Amino acid sequence: MIPTNFSAPAKIILFLLQFLAVGTFAQSKLQSPSWNVENTRRDASPVKIHVKEGTWMNLDISPDGSRIVFDLLGDIYSIPAAGGIGTPLTSDLAWQMQPSFSPDGKHIYINSFRTGHMQIWRMAPDGSNPEQMTFDEKSNWFAHISPNNKVATMISYDEDQVQAHPFGKQVRIRLLDLQTKKIKDLTGPFYGGQGTINVPSWNPDGTKFAYVKYELF
């Protein structure tokens, strides 16, 4: 609290110093390298659930038609295509969604919040050997693997661009090289946020892809 016997200019200076100190402390806490989405809160406790149906789910079927992968409540599951009990492929605290098989069936690609941004990861069909595929601060969505299993189209939007344009976030389609993990932009930017462009899909020989663009304005 500022003493009342200070002059008005001194009070203003002290208030600004207090404000800067608090802001610096808060920023240091937010940028702390020890932060990890997987760190369990002290007041958290596990809860077991048993469900027979879900909603807002994404799924894909393996190239040989034997298994289905799907997301439910932030985790990825695998189930025999003929039916049965789902086997969890992920069970960590980070939100995981939108699984898709690679054309050769050797990997499952997912979108994951493990790093604090929605990034593309891949793992073995049994959930082992998770590997991060994108590393930038843009949020990347929807990995659609080319038929030759070399590249993937994906949608990304810039989380920090909300104030950069009156129509919202920058959204674009990007190309991810699955061997080098290098990314290049193919379109955009379009403006309007998530949903402005959607559903990149390859033709059978992998020479072209189609996508949907929503004209918002």
N, C-alpha and C positions, 0 to 999 in steps of 0.2 A: 504494500500500500504506500502511496506517495505522501510524504509528510506535508502538512498544510502550510508550514512556514517557508516553503520554497516559492520562488517567483514563478509566474506563469510560463515563461520560456523554459525554465529549468524543469518544471513539471512535464512539459511536452517532450523534452529531450529524454527524461527518465522513462516516460511511458513508451517512447519509441524504442529505447534500449531494452526494456522489458519485453516488448512485442517481438523484437528481433531475436532475443535469447530464447523465448518460447518457441518461435518458429524454427530456429536452428535445431533445437532439441527434438522437436516433432519430426523434422525432416531427417535427422540422423537416425531416429527410431524406424522411420519408414524405409530408409535405405540400408538398414542393418543387414550385413551379409549373413547373419545367423537366422534370418527369417526363412521359414520353410513351410509350405502348405501342408506338408505331412506331419508337422508337429501337432500332437494332440493337445487340446486345451485341458487344463487341470480339472474343469468341471464336466468334461465329456465322459460318456459311458457308452459302451457298445449295446446295440439293440438288435435282436434277431427278428427277422421278418420272414414270412412265408407267403408267397403270392402265386396265383395261377393265371393272372392276366395283367397287362400293363397298357399304358397309353403314351402317345408321343414317343414311340420307339423307332429306332432305325435298325435295319437288318440287312444282311447279305448272305448269299449261299455260296459254299465253296465250289470251285470249278468242277470238281468231280461229283457234285450234287449230294455229298454224304452228310454235310453239317451246315447248320445255320448259326451265324453269330449275330448278336443283337445287343443293344444297350438298354439298361433299365436302372433308373435311380442313380445314375452316375458311374456305373460299372459296366464291364463288358462280359457277356456270357456266351457260351457255346452249347448247342443242343443238337442231337441227331436229327437229321431232316425228317426221319420217320416219326419223331416225337420222343419225349422222355423228360428227364430232369436236366435243367440247365446247370452247366459247370462254370463257375466264375473264372474268368481269365485275368481280371484285375480286381483288387479288393482294397486299394489304398484310399486315402482321404480325398485325393484330387478327383475332380469331375472328369469322366471319360465318356466319349460318345461317338456315334457315327462310324462303326467299324466297317471295313470293306476288305475283301480278299484281294491279293495280287493275282494277276491272271495265271501264274504258275502254281498258285496255292501254297507257296512257301512262307508267305507273310500275311499278317492282318494289319492294316493301317487304321489308326484311330486318331481322333482329336482329343487332346488332353490338356488340362490346366495345371499340370505338375510344376511348371516353372512360373506360374502366375499369369501367363498369357496362353491363349489357346494356340497350341503348336501341334504339328503332326508328328506322331510317333509310329513305329512299327514294331511288331513282335512276332514270335513264332506262333503257329496255330494253337499251341497249347498254353500260350500266354508267357512263355519264357523269353529271355533275351530281349527285353524292351530296349529300343534304340530311338533316340531323338533325331528327327529328320530336319526340322526347321529351328532356327535359333535367333531370329530377329524379334524386334519388339512389336511388329505387326501381328495381329491375330489371324492365323491361317485356318481355313476350314475346307472340308470336303475334298479329300485326296482322291482323284479319279485317275487310276493307273492306266497308262496306254497299253494296248494289246501286246506290244513288244516288251513290256515290263521295264522300260528304260526311263520314262519320265512320267510325271503326274501333273494334271491341271489342278489348280486349287483356287479358292476364293480367299482374299485377304482384305481386311479393313484396318485402317490406322486408328488405334484407340485414342491417340493424342491429337487427332485432327478435328475434334468436335467443334472447336472455335475457329478453325482455320478457314472455313467456308460457310456461308449462310445456309447452305442446303445440307450440311451435316458431314459425316465422315467420308473419307476417300475410300472407295471400294474398287477393286480391280481383280482380274484373273491373272494368275502367275503360273509359271512353269517350273517345276522342281525336278532337277536331275537326280535320280535315285542312287546313282553311283557317287557323284561328287558332292551332292547335297547343295549345289549351287542353284540360285533362284534368279529368274529374270521375269520382268513384267511383260505381259502380252497385250493387255488392254488398259484403258483408263488413264487417269482416274475418273470414275464416275462418282457422283455425290448423292448422298441420301441415306447411307448407313446400310446395315445388314438387310439383305433381301432385295437390294437394288439390282444385283445380278445373281444368277443362281443356276444350278444344275448343268455344269459343263459335262459333256458326254462325248466319248470318242466314237468315230466310225469303225467298222470291223478291221480295217487294215492299219489303223493308227495314223493316217495321214492328215485327218481333220478332226475338229471337234465342234460341237454346237453348244450354245448357252442361251439362257433367257435373260433379257434385260428389261427392267421395268422403268418406264418413263414416268417419273414422279412429278415433274414440273414441265 
